[in-house]
Amino acid sequence: MSRAMNGLITMRQQITQFLLGRVVTMRISATIILALLIASLSVAPVTAGEKFLYGSPSLSVAISGTNQFAPGAEVQLPIVIQNSGLNELKIVDPTIITREDQPNTAKLVTVNLSKGNAPVTIKTDPQMIGDVAGGASATATFTVLIAKDALAGTYVVPLTLTYTYLETAEQYGTDSMRYMYREKTISAPLKVTVTSNARLAVLDAEVEHLNVGTEGFLTLTLKNTGSEHATKTVAKVARNDNSPLTPTDSSVYIGDFAPGSTATCTYKVSVSSNAEAQVYPLNVLLEYEKEDGTSAQSDTVTIGVPVGGKIEFAVVSTGVSAAPGERKVIEVQYKNVGAATAYNAQARLSAVDPFTSGDDTAYLGDMAPGQTSTARFEVSVDAGATEKDYGLDSEIRYRDALDNSQISDTMKVTIGVVSQEGVAGLLGNPIVLAVIAAGLIGSGYYVLRLRKKGGSS
């Protein structure tokens, strides 16, 4: 019995030890598997690298849009830089480190446009457009001014491109790379065409009767200094901003206007009355039809037009006076103190209290600069007028050289109301007149009495 019990206890102990050993073994295996998994996650997968052989950039340039421009135009010239370089051979291998730059990429590209022998001015500095990969393109825009006197034709405008590219790359081991770059400059000339155009030049400008506040004539001698044979040409003048010169007749038809030919055009121009005697700007241009039938317009030319002083008058008479209650013809002298002749001038006097006038207009005739004319007006003075100087408004209506009616500025005519002196003064005094009347009546009565007495005796 005891042996049997001892055997059972021994067997149980062995089974327990076996089971404990299996658990420990399973735990170790799980730990190893987990460690292997962690290690596999921390190690990057091995991928194949690649490199390209025998590739290089191949750049070409072209103007985007039209390359035809008119003389005098300032244009934005967009230039497209295209990289058509190819990588001809690629190697893939796990031991190769992939290059950061490809050999057909043009790096740090700089574009420089110069004028060469073309009649242009390049107003933009060289431009950096960055990297241009193979198969890609980039655009550089330059501001170009075409000379106003440029002759029609096609001109070459030099353009240079400077860039860097990956020439070779050397790998050292599995973790080092040495890059070797090369800088290159290439020329890529562009062609720009200057179109034919009529170009306006004003050779001479003459004025006639052009004064402040009047209308006069402007005669221009024009020349076509361009290369276009203009047809159906119209020469126009136009106001320049706030200039006091305003064309009345602004267009003259020339017709055919060949290169080098001249034409004389006369325009009627008016001058504002608030202008001064000086030179003022006026715009001149051509509208015409080109040889291909299209309509065109020349550049606007601004000229200076001299304007003479305005027609002005002044009252130069002095000592004009009248007495209270008197009706009198007064004489007023007017002088043309302006710079042009006034034609058919008429003076007008505006009578105000204590004056009245039955004839307030006087004819002066033509008055050249510096000439004086006398006007006569009939005025009546109220008997109760205060003795002092009065200023009456006066103006002159006249015609300018182009027969336009004009009115002068208002002037003051000074008339003094004064008492009469001597016999005229006594006769103008109502008290004296009453005494004289009484004396005359008394004298008449006395003479009548004497005659009656003489007849009765």
Sine and cosine of phi, psi and omega as CSV:
sin_phi,cos_phi,sin_psi,cos_psi,sin_omega,cos_omega
0.00,0.00,-0.70,0.71,0.01,-1.00
-0.93,0.37,-0.57,0.82,0.04,-1.00
-0.92,0.38,-0.64,0.77,0.01,-1.00
-0.90,0.44,-0.67,0.74,0.01,-1.00
-0.91,0.42,-0.67,0.74,0.01,-1.00
-0.90,0.45,-0.59,0.80,0.03,-1.00
-0.91,0.41,-0.64,0.77,0.01,-1.00
-0.91,0.42,-0.66,0.75,-0.02,-1.00
-0.91,0.42,-0.66,0.75,0.00,-1.00
-0.90,0.44,-0.67,0.74,0.00,-1.00
-0.89,0.45,-0.68,0.74,0.02,-1.00
-0.88,0.48,-0.68,0.73,0.00,-1.00
-0.88,0.47,-0.64,0.77,-0.01,-1.00
-0.92,0.39,-0.67,0.74,0.03,-1.00
-0.89,0.46,-0.67,0.74,0.00,-1.00
-0.89,0.45,-0.69,0.72,0.01,-1.00
-0.90,0.44,-0.62,0.79,0.00,-1.00
-0.90,0.44,-0.70,0.71,-0.01,-1.00
-0.91,0.42,-0.66,0.75,0.03,-1.00
-0.89,0.45,-0.61,0.80,0.03,-1.00
-0.90,0.43,-0.67,0.75,0.03,-1.00
-0.89,0.45,-0.64,0.77,0.01,-1.00
-0.90,0.44,-0.69,0.72,0.00,-1.00
-0.89,0.45,-0.66,0.75,-0.01,-1.00
-0.89,0.45,-0.68,0.73,0.01,-1.00
-0.89,0.45,-0.65,0.76,0.02,-1.00
-0.90,0.44,-0.66,0.76,0.00,-1.00
-0.91,0.41,-0.67,0.74,0.01,-1.00
-0.88,0.47,-0.70,0.72,0.01,-1.00
-0.88,0.47,-0.64,0.77,0.01,-1.00
-0.90,0.43,-0.66,0.75,0.00,-1.00
-0.91,0.42,-0.69,0.72,0.01,-1.00
-0.88,0.47,-0.69,0.72,0.01,-1.00
-0.89,0.45,-0.65,0.76,0.02,-1.00
-0.90,0.44,-0.64,0.76,0.03,-1.00
-0.90,0.43,-0.63,0.77,0.04,-1.00
-0.89,0.45,-0.70,0.71,0.01,-1.00
-0.89,0.46,-0.66,0.75,0.00,-1.00
-0.91,0.42,-0.61,0.79,-0.01,-1.00
-0.93,0.36,-0.54,0.84,0.03,-1.00
-0.95,0.32,-0.53,0.85,-0.06,-1.00
-0.99,0.16,-0.20,0.98,-0.01,-1.00
-0.97,-0.23,0.84,-0.54,-0.03,-1.00
-0.92,0.40,0.53,-0.85,0.04,-1.00
-0.94,0.34,0.54,-0.84,-0.01,-1.00
-0.99,0.12,0.88,-0.47,0.02,-1.00
-0.89,-0.45,0.33,-0.94,-0.02,-1.00
-0.99,0.13,0.68,-0.73,0.12,-0.99
-1.00,-0.01,0.19,-0.98,-0.03,-1.00
-0.61,-0.79,0.49,-0.87,0.10,-1.00
-0.55,-0.83,0.47,-0.88,-0.05,-1.00
-0.94,-0.33,0.64,-0.77,0.03,-1.00
-0.90,-0.44,0.52,-0.86,0.17,-0.98
0.93,0.38,0.34,0.94,0.06,-1.00
-0.99,-0.16,0.43,-0.90,0.06,-1.00
-0.31,-0.95,0.38,-0.93,0.03,-1.00
-0.92,0.39,0.51,-0.86,0.12,-0.99
-0.68,-0.74,0.98,-0.18,-0.13,-0.99
-0.99,-0.17,0.63,-0.78,0.12,-0.99
-0.68,-0.73,0.39,-0.92,-0.06,-1.00
-0.78,-0.63,0.42,-0.91,0.06,-1.00
-0.37,-0.93,0.49,-0.87,0.06,-1.00
-0.99,0.13,0.77,-0.63,0.04,-1.00
-0.99,0.11,0.86,-0.52,-0.04,-1.00
1.00,-0.01,-0.40,-0.92,-0.08,-1.00
-0.97,0.24,0.48,-0.88,0.11,-0.99
-0.89,-0.45,0.33,0.94,0.01,-1.00
-0.94,-0.34,0.80,-0.60,-0.09,-1.00
-0.67,-0.74,0.50,-0.87,-0.02,-1.00
-1.00,0.07,0.49,-0.87,0.08,-1.00
-0.84,0.54,0.65,-0.76,0.01,-1.00
1.00,0.08,-0.09,1.00,-0.05,-1.00
-0.99,0.14,0.61,-0.79,0.16,-0.99
-0.95,-0.30,0.89,-0.46,-0.17,-0.99
-0.83,-0.56,0.41,-0.91,0.17,-0.99
-1.00,-0.10,0.90,-0.43,-0.09,-1.00
-0.97,-0.23,0.98,-0.21,0.03,-1.00
-0.99,0.11,0.81,-0.58,-0.02,-1.00
-0.91,-0.43,0.84,-0.54,-0.02,-1.00
-1.00,-0.08,0.79,-0.61,0.06,-1.00
-0.96,-0.28,0.90,-0.43,-0.06,-1.00
-0.94,-0.33,0.75,-0.66,0.05,-1.00
-0.96,-0.27,0.95,-0.32,0.01,-1.00
-0.96,-0.26,0.29,0.96,0.00,-1.00
-0.92,0.38,0.61,-0.80,-0.04,-1.00
-0.87,-0.50,0.52,-0.85,0.16,-0.99
-1.00,-0.05,0.93,-0.38,-0.20,-0.98
-0.99,0.12,-0.41,0.91,-0.06,-1.00
-0.59,-0.81,0.75,-0.66,0.02,-1.00
-0.84,-0.53,0.71,-0.70,0.04,-1.00
-0.92,-0.40,0.73,-0.68,0.03,-1.00
-0.87,-0.50,0.80,-0.60,-0.04,-1.00
-0.36,-0.93,0.62,-0.78,0.00,-1.00
-0.89,0.46,-0.38,0.93,-0.03,-1.00
-1.00,0.02,-0.05,1.00,-0.06,-1.00
-1.00,-0.03,0.69,-0.73,0.14,-0.99
-1.00,0.02,0.81,-0.58,-0.02,-1.00
-0.92,0.38,0.74,-0.67,-0.02,-1.00
-0.95,0.31,0.58,-0.81,0.05,-1.00
-0.96,0.29,-0.60,0.80,0.01,-1.00
-0.94,-0.34,0.61,-0.80,0.10,-1.00
-1.00,-0.05,0.54,-0.84,-0.09,-1.00
-0.92,0.40,-0.31,0.95,0.00,-1.00
-1.00,-0.08,0.17,0.98,0.05,-1.00
-1.00,-0.01,0.80,-0.60,0.10,-1.00
-1.00,0.02,0.90,-0.43,-0.10,-1.00
-0.98,-0.20,0.54,-0.84,0.10,-1.00
0.81,0.59,0.77,0.64,-0.07,-1.00
-0.96,0.29,0.76,-0.64,0.08,-1.00
-0.89,-0.46,0.74,-0.67,-0.04,-1.00
-0.92,-0.39,0.78,-0.62,-0.01,-1.00
-0.78,-0.62,0.83,-0.55,0.02,-1.00
-0.93,-0.36,0.77,-0.64,0.02,-1.00
-0.82,-0.57,0.28,-0.96,-0.13,-0.99
-0.99,0.16,-0.49,0.87,-0.08,-1.00
0.87,0.49,-0.76,-0.65,0.03,-1.00
-0.98,-0.19,0.17,0.99,-0.02,-1.00
-0.98,0.20,0.52,-0.85,0.01,-1.00
-0.99,0.17,0.87,0.49,-0.04,-1.00
-0.72,-0.69,0.27,-0.96,0.12,-0.99
-0.82,-0.58,0.83,-0.56,0.02,-1.00
-1.00,0.02,0.89,-0.45,-0.10,-0.99
-0.98,-0.20,0.11,0.99,-0.01,-1.00
-0.88,-0.48,0.70,-0.71,0.04,-1.00
-0.95,0.32,0.24,-0.97,0.08,-1.00
-0.81,0.59,0.58,-0.82,-0.09,-1.00
-0.89,-0.46,0.64,-0.77,0.11,-0.99
-0.99,-0.16,0.82,-0.57,-0.04,-1.00
-0.93,-0.37,0.14,0.99,0.06,-1.00
0.98,0.17,-0.48,-0.88,-0.04,-1.00
-1.00,0.01,0.63,-0.77,0.08,-1.00
-0.84,-0.54,0.96,-0.29,-0.03,-1.00
-0.96,0.28,0.32,-0.95,0.04,-1.00
-0.87,0.50,0.74,-0.67,-0.04,-1.00
1.00,0.08,-0.04,1.00,0.00,-1.00
-0.95,-0.32,0.12,-0.99,0.01,-1.00
-0.59,-0.81,0.30,-0.96,0.06,-1.00
-0.57,-0.82,0.35,-0.94,-0.06,-1.00
-0.84,-0.54,0.72,-0.69,0.11,-0.99
-0.88,-0.48,0.76,-0.65,-0.06,-1.00
-0.93,-0.37,0.77,-0.63,-0.02,-1.00
-0.88,-0.47,0.61,-0.79,0.11,-0.99
-1.00,0.00,0.84,-0.54,-0.09,-1.00
-0.81,-0.59,0.75,-0.66,0.04,-1.00
-0.96,-0.29,0.85,-0.52,0.05,-1.00
-1.00,0.08,0.75,-0.66,-0.03,-1.00
-0.88,0.47,0.61,-0.80,-0.02,-1.00
-0.90,0.43,-0.53,0.85,-0.04,-1.00
-0.99,-0.13,0.32,0.95,-0.02,-1.00
-0.91,0.41,0.73,-0.69,0.05,-1.00
-0.99,0.15,0.50,-0.86,0.00,-1.00
-0.89,0.45,0.63,-0.78,0.01,-1.00
0.41,-0.91,0.03,-1.00,0.02,-1.00
-0.96,-0.28,0.75,-0.66,-0.07,-1.00
-0.83,-0.56,0.50,-0.87,0.04,-1.00
-0.99,-0.10,0.79,-0.61,0.03,-1.00
-0.93,-0.38,0.93,-0.37,-0.06,-1.00
-0.91,0.40,0.67,-0.75,0.08,-1.00
-0.73,-0.69,0.70,-0.72,0.02,-1.00
-0.84,-0.54,0.60,-0.80,0.05,-1.00
-0.88,-0.48,0.77,-0.63,0.07,-1.00
-0.87,-0.50,0.77,-0.64,-0.04,-1.00
-0.46,-0.89,0.18,-0.98,0.04,-1.00
-0.85,-0.52,0.60,-0.80,0.04,-1.00
-0.62,-0.78,0.32,-0.95,-0.02,-1.00
-0.99,0.17,0.94,-0.35,-0.03,-1.00
-0.99,0.12,-0.76,0.65,0.03,-1.00
-0.54,-0.84,0.30,-0.95,0.09,-1.00
-0.59,-0.80,0.77,-0.64,-0.03,-1.00
-0.93,-0.38,0.75,-0.66,-0.01,-1.00
-0.98,-0.18,0.71,-0.71,0.04,-1.00
-0.89,-0.45,0.95,-0.31,-0.02,-1.00
0.94,0.34,-0.54,-0.84,-0.02,-1.00
-0.96,-0.29,0.04,1.00,-0.08,-1.00
-0.67,-0.74,0.17,0.99,-0.03,-1.00
-0.75,-0.66,0.58,-0.81,-0.02,-1.00
-0.59,-0.81,0.70,-0.71,0.04,-1.00
-0.89,-0.45,0.84,-0.54,0.00,-1.00
-0.99,-0.16,0.63,-0.77,0.07,-1.00
-0.81,-0.59,0.92,-0.40,-0.05,-1.00
-0.98,-0.22,0.35,-0.94,0.02,-1.00
-0.70,-0.71,0.67,-0.74,0.05,-1.00
-0.99,-0.10,0.61,-0.79,-0.05,-1.00
-0.63,-0.78,0.59,-0.81,0.06,-1.00
-0.81,-0.58,0.78,-0.63,0.03,-1.00
-0.80,-0.60,0.44,-0.90,0.05,-1.00
-0.98,-0.22,0.66,-0.75,0.00,-1.00
-0.63,-0.77,0.99,0.12,-0.07,-1.00
-0.91,0.42,0.59,-0.81,0.05,-1.00
-0.92,-0.39,0.43,-0.90,0.04,-1.00
-0.93,-0.36,0.78,-0.63,0.02,-1.00
-0.85,-0.52,0.75,-0.66,-0.01,-1.00
-0.96,-0.27,0.80,-0.59,0.10,-0.99
-1.00,-0.09,0.86,-0.51,-0.05,-1.00
-0.98,0.19,0.36,-0.93,0.07,-1.00
-0.96,0.30,0.52,-0.86,-0.08,-1.00
-0.36,-0.93,0.58,-0.82,0.15,-0.99
-0.98,0.18,0.74,-0.67,-0.03,-1.00
-0.86,-0.50,0.74,-0.67,-0.13,-0.99
-1.00,-0.10,0.72,-0.69,0.16,-0.99
-0.76,-0.65,0.72,-0.70,0.05,-1.00
-0.99,-0.15,0.94,-0.33,-0.06,-1.00
-0.99,0.14,-0.54,0.84,-0.07,-1.00
-0.42,-0.91,0.51,-0.86,0.06,-1.00
-0.66,-0.75,0.86,-0.52,0.01,-1.00
-0.83,-0.55,0.62,-0.79,0.00,-1.00
-0.88,-0.47,0.45,-0.89,0.04,-1.00
-0.62,-0.78,0.82,-0.57,0.03,-1.00
0.86,0.52,0.49,0.87,-0.02,-1.00
-0.99,-0.14,0.98,-0.19,-0.04,-1.00
-0.77,-0.64,0.30,-0.95,0.02,-1.00
-0.85,0.53,0.76,-0.65,0.05,-1.00
0.99,0.17,0.08,1.00,-0.01,-1.00
-0.82,-0.58,-0.07,-1.00,0.04,-1.00
-0.86,-0.51,0.68,-0.74,-0.03,-1.00
-0.58,-0.81,-0.15,-0.99,-0.05,-1.00
-0.94,-0.33,0.59,-0.81,0.10,-1.00
-0.82,-0.57,0.85,-0.53,0.00,-1.00
-0.92,-0.40,0.84,-0.55,-0.05,-1.00
-0.90,-0.43,0.64,-0.77,0.16,-0.99
-0.96,-0.26,0.90,-0.44,-0.11,-0.99
-0.93,-0.36,0.50,-0.87,0.03,-1.00
-0.69,-0.72,0.65,-0.76,0.11,-0.99
-1.00,0.00,0.97,-0.22,-0.01,-1.00
-0.99,-0.12,0.13,0.99,0.01,-1.00
-1.00,0.00,-0.26,-0.97,-0.05,-1.00
-0.92,-0.38,0.04,1.00,-0.04,-1.00
-0.99,-0.14,0.74,-0.67,0.12,-0.99
-0.99,0.14,0.99,-0.16,-0.07,-1.00
-0.99,0.17,0.62,-0.78,0.09,-1.00
-0.82,-0.57,0.33,-0.94,-0.05,-1.00
0.77,0.63,0.68,0.73,-0.11,-0.99
-0.98,0.18,0.71,-0.70,0.09,-1.00
-0.84,-0.54,0.83,-0.56,0.05,-1.00
-1.00,-0.08,0.81,-0.58,-0.08,-1.00
-0.86,-0.51,0.54,-0.84,0.18,-0.98
-0.89,-0.45,0.56,-0.83,-0.06,-1.00
-0.59,-0.81,0.46,-0.89,0.01,-1.00
-0.90,0.44,0.62,-0.78,0.01,-1.00
-0.98,-0.20,0.97,-0.25,0.01,-1.00
0.76,0.65,-0.88,-0.48,-0.06,-1.00
-0.98,-0.19,0.42,0.91,0.02,-1.00
-0.88,0.47,0.60,-0.80,0.03,-1.00
-0.96,0.26,-0.03,1.00,0.04,-1.00
-1.00,0.06,0.82,-0.57,0.02,-1.00
-0.79,-0.61,0.89,-0.45,0.02,-1.00
-0.91,0.42,0.74,-0.67,0.12,-0.99
-1.00,0.02,-0.72,0.70,0.16,-0.99
-0.93,-0.37,0.95,-0.31,-0.20,-0.98
-0.98,-0.21,-0.12,0.99,-0.09,-1.00
-0.77,-0.64,0.66,-0.75,0.10,-0.99
-0.75,-0.66,0.78,-0.63,-0.01,-1.00
-1.00,0.09,0.82,-0.58,0.02,-1.00
-0.98,-0.21,-0.62,0.78,-0.07,-1.00
1.00,0.06,-0.77,-0.64,0.03,-1.00
-0.93,0.35,0.74,-0.67,-0.03,-1.00
-0.67,-0.75,1.00,0.07,-0.08,-1.00
-0.96,0.27,0.37,-0.93,0.06,-1.00
-0.83,0.55,0.74,-0.67,0.00,-1.00
1.00,0.07,-0.16,0.99,-0.02,-1.00
-0.99,0.10,0.33,-0.95,-0.01,-1.00
-0.83,-0.55,0.33,-0.94,0.03,-1.00
-0.52,-0.86,0.57,-0.82,0.03,-1.00
-0.94,-0.34,0.80,-0.59,-0.07,-1.00
-0.78,-0.62,0.69,-0.73,0.01,-1.00
-0.89,-0.45,0.73,-0.68,-0.04,-1.00
-0.81,-0.58,0.46,-0.89,0.11,-0.99
-0.99,-0.17,0.79,-0.62,-0.10,-0.99
-0.75,-0.66,0.67,-0.74,0.06,-1.00
-0.96,-0.29,0.44,-0.90,-0.03,-1.00
-0.85,-0.52,0.73,-0.69,0.01,-1.00
-0.88,0.48,0.54,-0.84,-0.03,-1.00
-0.95,0.31,-0.29,0.96,0.01,-1.00
-0.99,-0.12,0.23,0.97,0.04,-1.00
-0.99,0.16,0.07,-1.00,0.06,-1.00
-0.85,-0.53,0.26,-0.97,0.03,-1.00
-0.97,0.22,0.98,-0.18,0.01,-1.00
-0.23,-0.97,-0.14,-0.99,-0.02,-1.00
-0.99,-0.11,0.74,-0.67,-0.03,-1.00
-0.84,-0.55,0.48,-0.88,-0.03,-1.00
-0.98,0.18,0.49,-0.87,0.09,-1.00
-0.55,-0.83,0.67,-0.75,-0.03,-1.00
-1.00,-0.04,0.63,-0.78,0.02,-1.00
-0.75,-0.66,0.66,-0.75,0.02,-1.00
-0.44,-0.90,0.23,-0.97,0.03,-1.00
-0.90,-0.44,0.66,-0.75,0.22,-0.98
-0.89,-0.46,0.77,-0.64,-0.13,-0.99
-0.45,-0.89,0.03,-1.00,0.05,-1.00
-0.90,-0.44,0.76,-0.66,0.00,-1.00
-0.97,0.23,0.16,-0.99,-0.03,-1.00
-0.90,0.44,-0.41,0.91,0.03,-1.00
-1.00,0.04,0.07,1.00,0.06,-1.00
1.00,-0.04,-0.07,1.00,0.01,-1.00
-0.99,0.11,0.49,-0.87,0.02,-1.00
-0.99,0.14,0.56,-0.83,-0.02,-1.00
-0.54,-0.84,0.21,-0.98,0.01,-1.00
-0.62,-0.78,0.68,-0.74,0.00,-1.00
-0.98,0.21,0.20,-0.98,0.16,-0.99
-0.90,0.44,0.52,-0.85,0.03,-1.00
-0.99,0.17,0.75,-0.66,0.05,-1.00
-0.95,-0.30,0.76,-0.65,0.03,-1.00
-0.98,-0.20,0.81,-0.58,0.00,-1.00
-0.89,-0.45,0.29,-0.96,0.08,-1.00
-0.98,-0.20,0.76,-0.65,-0.03,-1.00
-0.90,-0.44,0.86,-0.51,0.01,-1.00
-0.97,0.25,0.69,-0.73,0.00,-1.00
-0.85,-0.52,0.78,-0.63,0.03,-1.00
-0.98,0.18,0.20,-0.98,0.00,-1.00
-0.91,0.41,0.29,-0.96,-0.04,-1.00
-0.98,0.21,0.28,-0.96,0.11,-0.99
-0.99,0.15,0.86,-0.51,-0.02,-1.00
-0.75,-0.66,0.45,-0.89,0.02,-1.00
-0.80,-0.60,0.38,-0.92,0.06,-1.00
-0.62,-0.78,0.57,-0.82,0.11,-0.99
-1.00,0.08,0.86,-0.51,-0.08,-1.00
-0.92,-0.39,-0.07,1.00,0.01,-1.00
-0.98,0.21,0.51,-0.86,0.04,-1.00
-0.71,-0.70,0.27,-0.96,0.08,-1.00
0.96,0.26,0.37,0.93,0.06,-1.00
-0.99,0.17,0.83,-0.56,-0.06,-1.00
-0.52,-0.85,0.30,-0.95,0.06,-1.00
-0.44,-0.90,0.35,-0.94,-0.04,-1.00
-0.98,-0.22,0.43,-0.90,0.08,-1.00
-0.83,0.56,0.72,-0.69,-0.01,-1.00
0.98,0.18,0.00,1.00,-0.07,-1.00
-1.00,-0.04,0.56,-0.83,0.15,-0.99
-0.92,-0.39,0.84,-0.54,-0.24,-0.97
-0.53,-0.85,0.51,-0.86,0.14,-0.99
-1.00,-0.07,0.88,-0.47,0.00,-1.00
-0.97,-0.24,0.44,-0.90,0.03,-1.00
-0.91,-0.42,0.78,-0.63,0.01,-1.00
-0.84,-0.54,0.78,-0.62,0.01,-1.00
-0.98,-0.18,0.77,-0.64,0.03,-1.00
-0.90,-0.43,0.60,-0.80,0.02,-1.00
-0.81,-0.58,0.70,-0.71,0.10,-0.99
-0.99,0.16,0.97,-0.23,-0.01,-1.00
-0.99,-0.17,0.21,0.98,-0.01,-1.00
-1.00,-0.02,-0.30,-0.95,-0.13,-0.99
-0.93,-0.37,0.10,1.00,-0.02,-1.00
-0.57,-0.82,0.29,-0.96,-0.04,-1.00
-0.98,0.18,0.68,-0.74,0.12,-0.99
-0.98,-0.20,0.77,-0.64,-0.07,-1.00
-0.96,-0.28,0.62,-0.79,0.04,-1.00
0.79,0.61,0.76,0.65,-0.05,-1.00
-0.96,0.27,0.63,-0.78,0.07,-1.00
-0.73,-0.69,0.77,-0.64,0.01,-1.00
-0.99,-0.12,0.57,-0.82,0.02,-1.00
-0.76,-0.65,0.69,-0.73,0.00,-1.00
-0.90,-0.43,0.80,-0.60,0.00,-1.00
-0.99,-0.10,0.95,-0.30,-0.04,-1.00
-0.99,0.12,0.72,-0.69,0.06,-1.00
-0.75,-0.66,0.30,-0.95,-0.02,-1.00
-0.79,0.61,0.77,-0.64,0.26,0.97
-0.99,-0.14,0.41,0.91,-0.04,-1.00
-0.97,-0.25,0.53,-0.85,0.20,-0.98
-0.71,-0.70,0.40,-0.92,-0.05,-1.00
-0.57,-0.82,0.72,-0.69,0.09,-1.00
-0.99,-0.11,-0.14,0.99,-0.01,-1.00
-0.57,-0.82,1.00,-0.02,-0.12,-0.99
-0.97,-0.26,0.18,0.98,-0.01,-1.00
-0.82,-0.58,0.67,-0.74,0.01,-1.00
-0.69,-0.72,0.67,-0.74,-0.01,-1.00
-1.00,0.07,0.77,-0.64,-0.01,-1.00
-0.95,-0.31,-0.42,0.91,-0.03,-1.00
0.99,0.12,-0.32,-0.95,0.02,-1.00
-0.97,0.24,0.70,-0.72,-0.01,-1.00
-0.77,-0.63,0.94,-0.34,0.05,-1.00
-0.98,0.21,0.29,-0.96,0.05,-1.00
-0.81,0.59,0.77,-0.64,-0.02,-1.00
1.00,0.06,-0.14,0.99,-0.04,-1.00
-0.99,0.12,0.56,-0.83,0.01,-1.00
-0.90,-0.44,0.66,-0.75,0.06,-1.00
-0.74,-0.68,0.47,-0.88,-0.05,-1.00
-0.94,-0.34,0.75,-0.66,0.06,-1.00
-0.94,-0.34,0.59,-0.81,0.02,-1.00
-0.87,-0.49,0.79,-0.61,0.00,-1.00
-0.81,-0.59,0.62,-0.78,0.07,-1.00
-0.99,-0.14,0.86,-0.52,-0.03,-1.00
-0.79,-0.62,0.47,-0.88,0.10,-1.00
-0.85,-0.52,0.65,-0.76,-0.03,-1.00
-0.94,-0.34,0.74,-0.67,0.03,-1.00
-0.88,0.48,0.64,-0.77,-0.05,-1.00
-0.89,0.46,-0.46,0.89,-0.01,-1.00
-1.00,-0.08,0.29,0.96,-0.04,-1.00
-0.91,0.42,0.63,-0.78,0.07,-1.00
-0.97,0.25,0.65,-0.76,-0.01,-1.00
-0.98,0.19,0.95,-0.31,0.03,-1.00
-0.17,-0.98,0.02,-1.00,0.05,-1.00
-1.00,0.03,0.67,-0.74,0.03,-1.00
-0.87,-0.50,0.58,-0.82,0.06,-1.00
-0.94,-0.33,0.90,-0.45,0.01,-1.00
-0.97,-0.24,0.66,-0.75,0.01,-1.00
-0.96,0.28,0.63,-0.78,0.04,-1.00
-0.59,-0.80,0.54,-0.84,0.04,-1.00
-0.57,-0.82,0.31,-0.95,-0.02,-1.00
-0.84,-0.54,0.81,-0.59,0.12,-0.99
-0.99,-0.14,0.72,-0.69,-0.06,-1.00
-0.49,-0.87,0.05,-1.00,0.06,-1.00
-0.86,-0.52,0.64,-0.77,0.00,-1.00
-0.99,0.10,-0.13,-0.99,-0.09,-1.00
-0.91,0.42,-0.38,0.92,0.01,-1.00
-0.98,-0.18,0.31,0.95,0.08,-1.00
0.92,0.40,0.43,0.90,0.11,-0.99
-1.00,0.07,0.70,-0.71,0.00,-1.00
-0.96,0.28,0.74,-0.68,-0.02,-1.00
-0.73,-0.68,0.39,-0.92,0.06,-1.00
-0.79,-0.62,0.73,-0.68,-0.04,-1.00
-0.97,0.26,0.14,-0.99,0.16,-0.99
-0.92,0.39,0.41,-0.91,0.00,-1.00
-0.95,0.30,0.69,-0.73,0.03,-1.00
-0.88,-0.48,0.31,-0.95,0.03,-1.00
-0.96,-0.29,0.78,-0.62,0.12,-0.99
-0.96,-0.27,0.88,-0.47,-0.04,-1.00
-1.00,0.01,0.83,-0.56,0.05,-1.00
-0.84,-0.55,0.82,-0.57,0.02,-1.00
-1.00,-0.05,0.77,-0.64,0.12,-0.99
-1.00,-0.07,0.91,-0.42,-0.09,-1.00
-0.75,-0.66,0.39,-0.92,0.06,-1.00
-0.97,0.25,0.53,-0.85,0.02,-1.00
-0.98,0.20,0.54,-0.84,-0.01,-1.00
-0.94,-0.33,0.32,-0.95,0.05,-1.00
0.94,0.35,-0.49,-0.87,-0.02,-1.00
-0.87,0.49,-0.65,0.76,0.00,-1.00
-0.89,0.46,-0.60,0.80,0.02,-1.00
-0.93,0.38,-0.66,0.75,0.03,-1.00
-0.90,0.43,-0.67,0.75,-0.01,-1.00
-0.93,0.36,-0.39,0.92,0.01,-1.00
-1.00,0.07,-0.14,0.99,0.01,-1.00
-1.00,0.07,0.86,-0.52,-0.05,-1.00
-0.89,0.45,-0.54,0.84,0.02,-1.00
-0.92,0.39,-0.70,0.71,0.02,-1.00
-0.89,0.46,-0.65,0.76,0.02,-1.00
-0.89,0.46,-0.61,0.80,0.03,-1.00
-0.92,0.39,-0.66,0.75,0.02,-1.00
-0.90,0.43,-0.69,0.72,0.02,-1.00
-0.89,0.46,-0.66,0.75,0.01,-1.00
-0.89,0.45,-0.68,0.73,0.02,-1.00
-0.89,0.45,-0.65,0.76,0.02,-1.00
-0.90,0.43,-0.66,0.75,0.01,-1.00
-0.91,0.42,-0.65,0.76,0.02,-1.00
-0.90,0.43,-0.70,0.72,0.02,-1.00
-0.89,0.45,-0.67,0.74,0.01,-1.00
-0.90,0.44,-0.62,0.78,0.03,-1.00
-0.91,0.41,-0.66,0.75,0.03,-1.00
-0.90,0.43,-0.66,0.75,-0.02,-1.00
-0.90,0.43,-0.70,0.72,0.03,-1.00
-0.89,0.46,-0.64,0.76,0.02,-1.00
-0.89,0.45,-0.62,0.78,0.01,-1.00
-0.92,0.39,-0.64,0.77,0.02,-1.00
-0.90,0.44,-0.65,0.76,0.01,-1.00
-0.91,0.42,-0.62,0.79,0.02,-1.00
-0.91,0.41,-0.67,0.74,0.02,-1.00
-0.90,0.44,-0.66,0.75,0.01,-1.00
-0.90,0.43,-0.57,0.82,-0.01,-1.00
-0.96,0.29,-0.54,0.84,-0.02,-1.00
-0.97,0.24,-0.47,0.88,0.01,-1.00
-0.99,0.12,0.00,0.00,0.00,0.00
